[in-house]
Amino acid sequence: MFGIEALSGSMQAVVLVGLVLSEAIALYVGYGGLVRLVGPTVVNALGGE
């Protein structure tokens, strides 16, 4: 998929860990932004404070 098959075993592991870490960071930031934008509206719609 990313062409990491041509790398050696240890380099594949390093690249894969980097990809998973960057995906986790992107999801964390994206989810945090979504919660900031939509969160208050949802809480108010549900009758919260």
Protein Blocks (a to p, Z undefined) as FASTA:
>chain_A
ZZpmmpcfklmmmmmmmmmmmmmmmmmmmmmmmmmmmmmmmmmmnopZZ
